[in-house]
């Protein structure tokens, strides 16, 4: 059937049907639309509480959140930070902004997140931190990584951009290491359009993050700057949308898990598909429902994506490993990450996705020849 005659199923779209418009209009009426305003502090405190953290520091986007966290922790030129090779490029870019060098680690075959064993292999005399990524909503196995970090006196930064509400052994991610960062881009579980957040329990780190975020202007002497800072602020307008989104996050998370169960039920008996993992100690938020297209499936990953596109169904390939990208090309081996990248495909995962649409996606996959 011609895809133009059918309703297209997007890979993701936000649900803005709550109080987003009401709160944003309140900002406009009051005139508080920039980075000063009650919604910013309300969003920071509410999101930190959701993560089980004491402090939240809102930022312009998720990449800014990572960069700011690294700078506040003292990461500098000549340092090395271990990063998973299989993630979005922002993780490595933020390390590079500090002048430090990202050192890539392979993925774990069971969770698809960074391998604790490969982290330990990659530690050198200049290693100062490990940046873990809770990929596609599944948490990293944090306990062995925290043990490694304590042993080698390393910072642990959690990139939880894709993992709002994800749980590791009963605790929400973002507050398991020294600092956690989040993104609120339009395709995330909750969104502010663009935007980010840093969460931490450390009072001194929170003060440092806030100072650097606001051009490092002295809190005692206005327009006095003792060092170079950044303009990484979130606007009150964006925070207002974030507050409205956060009011419904438990509903969104429940829907994400229901979508994952539906996909798993409909695709469980399809030969040649490996379904999204969830470790016994994990509660995934299933930000993107991802499957691997193995040799036993009739089509390879790219041909399956083309087949689904013809049916009016949007998909995304799993990220290219960063060690294969021109700015970061590095020798391997990274066999697990390369296999996941070659075979992985993200299926439509929006909280607005209906059961009928999931059935249509599953039916299109099952009909592939």
Rosetta blueprint (number, residue, H / E / L):
1 X L
2 X L
3 X H
4 X H
5 X H
6 X L
7 X L
8 X L
9 X E
10 X L
11 X L
12 X L
13 X L
14 X L
15 X L
16 X L
17 X L
18 X L
19 X L
20 X H
21 X H
22 X H
23 X H
24 X H
25 X H
26 X H
27 X H
28 X H
29 X H
30 X H
31 X L
32 X L
33 X L
34 X L
35 X L
36 X L
37 X L
38 X H
39 X H
40 X H
41 X H
42 X H
43 X H
44 X H
45 X H
46 X H
47 X H
48 X H
49 X H
50 X H
51 X H
52 X L
53 X L
54 X L
55 X E
56 X E
57 X E
58 X E
59 X E
60 X L
61 X L
62 X H
63 X H
64 X H
65 X H
66 X H
67 X H
68 X H
69 X H
70 X H
71 X H
72 X H
73 X L
74 X L
75 X L
76 X L
77 X L
78 X L
79 X L
80 X E
81 X E
82 X E
83 X E
84 X E
85 X L
86 X L
87 X L
88 X L
89 X L
90 X H
91 X H
92 X H
93 X H
94 X H
95 X H
96 X H
97 X H
98 X L
99 X L
100 X L
101 X E
102 X E
103 X E
104 X E
105 X E
106 X L
107 X E
108 X L
109 X L
110 X L
111 X L
112 X L
113 X L
114 X E
115 X L
116 X H
117 X H
118 X H
119 X H
120 X H
121 X H
122 X H
123 X L
124 X L
125 X L
126 X L
127 X E
128 X E
129 X E
130 X E
131 X E
132 X E
133 X E
134 X L
135 X H
136 X H
137 X H
138 X L
139 X L
140 X L
141 X L
142 X H
143 X H
144 X H
145 X H
146 X H
147 X H
148 X H
149 X H
150 X H
151 X H
152 X H
153 X L
154 X L
155 X E
156 X E
157 X E
158 X E
159 X E
160 X L
161 X L
162 X L
163 X L
164 X L
165 X L
166 X L
167 X E
168 X E
169 X L
170 X L
171 X E
172 X E
173 X L
174 X L
175 X L
176 X L
177 X L
178 X L
179 X E
180 X E
181 X E
182 X E
183 X E
184 X L
185 X E
186 X L
187 X L
188 X L
189 X L
190 X L
191 X L
192 X L
193 X E
194 X L
195 X L
196 X E
197 X E
198 X E
199 X E
200 X E
201 X L
202 X L
203 X H
204 X H
205 X H
206 X H
207 X H
208 X H
209 X H
210 X H
211 X H
212 X H
213 X H
214 X E
215 X L
216 X L
217 X E
218 X L
219 X L
220 X L
221 X L
222 X L
223 X L
224 X L
225 X E
226 X L
227 X L
228 X L
229 X L
230 X L
231 X E
232 X L
233 X L
234 X L
235 X L
236 X H
237 X H
238 X H
239 X H
240 X H
241 X H
242 X H
243 X H
244 X H
245 X H
246 X H
247 X L
248 X L
249 X H
250 X H
251 X H
252 X H
253 X H
254 X H
255 X H
256 X H
257 X H
258 X H
259 X H
260 X H
261 X H
262 X H
263 X H
264 X H
265 X H
266 X H
267 X H
268 X L
269 X L
270 X L
271 X L
272 X L
273 X E
274 X E
275 X L
276 X L
277 X L
278 X L
279 X L
280 X L
281 X L
282 X E
283 X E
284 X L
285 X L
286 X L
287 X L
288 X L
289 X E
290 X E
291 X E
292 X E
293 X E
294 X L
295 X L
296 X L
297 X L
298 X L
299 X L
300 X L
301 X H
302 X H
303 X H
304 X H
305 X H
306 X H
307 X H
308 X H
309 X H
310 X H
311 X L
312 X L
313 X E
314 X L
315 X L
316 X E
317 X E
318 X L
319 X L
320 X L
321 X L
322 X H
323 X H
324 X H
325 X L
326 X H
327 X H
328 X H
329 X L
330 X L
331 X L
332 X L
333 X L
334 X L
335 X H
336 X H
337 X H
338 X H
339 X H
340 X H
341 X H
342 X H
343 X H
344 X E
345 X E
346 X E
347 X E
348 X L
349 X L
350 X L
351 X L
352 X L
353 X L
354 X L
355 X H
356 X H
357 X H
358 X H
359 X H
360 X H
361 X H
362 X H
363 X H
364 X H
365 X H
366 X H
367 X L
368 X L
369 X L
